[in-house]
Amino acid sequence: MSRLARDANSQAIQCLRPSTSQTVNASGTAASSSAVTQRVTRIVSTVDVHYSVEGTATVSSCFLPANFVEFVHTYSGDTISFITSGSTGTVYVTEMI
């Protein structure tokens, strides 16, 4: 039996529910989240950041503009690394179930 949410016509709605959240202080020095356990993770930051799920982030890593929401595929045990071009802010990392 599917655990997906259903609309008024009993059709499955493919959506995810927020679960565990953590914050990471972003700066010009790379910092990482704690290990995640879910397959989808939502990221949003108060400042422009570069991030990597495969090692330490550099300013050449994937770019995420401030206040944009990004959903990334993760595996249990992955950590997500963040770095800025020098400014400081907060990154919110939320596991989705």
N, C-alpha and C positions, 0 to 999 in steps of 0.2 A: 504494500500500500504506500502510495506517495505521501510524503510529508510536506509537499509544496502547498503554499497558500492558494486558495481558490477564489475566483471572482464570483459575481452574482449569477453567472451562468454555469457555475461549477467547473470552469476551465482553470487549469493550473496557471498560476502566476509565478514566473521565475524571478524570484527576488531573494535577497539575503538579509539576515538579521544581524545587527551589530552585537558583538560579544566583548571579549577582553580588549581594553584600551590601554595604551601607554603613551608617554610623552618622551621625546628625545630633544635635548638642547642642541640646536643647530648653530654652527659657527664655521670659521675658516679652517678648523681642525675636524677631521672626520670623526663622527660618533655613530654608534650603532644601537639599534633596538635590542631588546631581549629576544630570545628565540620565540618565534611564532609557532602555533600548532595547527592552524587552519590552512585551507587551500587558497583562500582569497583574503587579501589584506587591503584595507582602505588606508590611503595616505593623504593627509592634507597638512600644509605648512603655512605659518604666518609670514614666511619670507621665501624668496626664490631659493630652491635647493637643487642639488644634483644628488641622485640616489643610485644605489646598487644593491641587488639581492645576491650578487655573486662576488663577494669580497668587499674590500674597502672602497668607498666612493671617492672619486676625484672630480675635478671641475670638467672633465671630459665624459663623465657618466651621464645617464639619462637625466634630462632637465625637467623639473616640476616648478611651474610658476607659483608664486604666493597665492594662497586662497583658492587654488584649483584642487579638485578631488581626483585622485588616481586610484584605480583598483588594479592590483597586481596579483598574479598567480604565485603562490608560495608553497613550499613544502614544509612539513613539520620539522622544526629545528633550524629553519632559515633565520638569519638576522638581516636586517635592512640597514645599510650604512648611508649616512647623509653628510653633505658638506655644502657650505655656501661659498660665495666669492669674497667673504669677509664680514658680511653683516651677521647679526645674531637673531635668533627667533626660536620658535617651538614647532616641532613636527609632531602631529598626532597620528599614531599608528593603531588602527582598530582591526581586529580579526573579525571576519564575517562568517557566519554559519548559516 
